[in-house]
Amino acid sequence: MQHAAQQVRREEENKGVAFFAVGVDKANMATLAEISVRQPLKLRGLAFRELFVWLSASMQRVSGSKPGDQVPLPPTGWSEI
């Protein structure tokens, strides 16, 4: 797991990926937090459809941007605090 966490951080720093950890049901959120640069989010119930609609909308925003731009992502209506 430590190797995976290092790779995620390295790729995030190099702007190679934007990694989002999402936990379901009884996920170990502390473990997800060790892997992810961002705070992991917990899926609200079985809101997979909403998660993938959000992912699609986010990718549309990013694909329309220029390299290096800060792109505001839509709010996550599929997660819980």
Protein Blocks (a to p, Z undefined) as FASTA:
>chain_A
ZZmmmmmmmmmmnomaccddddehjacfklmmmmpmbdcdddehjllmmmmmmmmmmmmm
mmmpcehiacdddddfkbcZZ
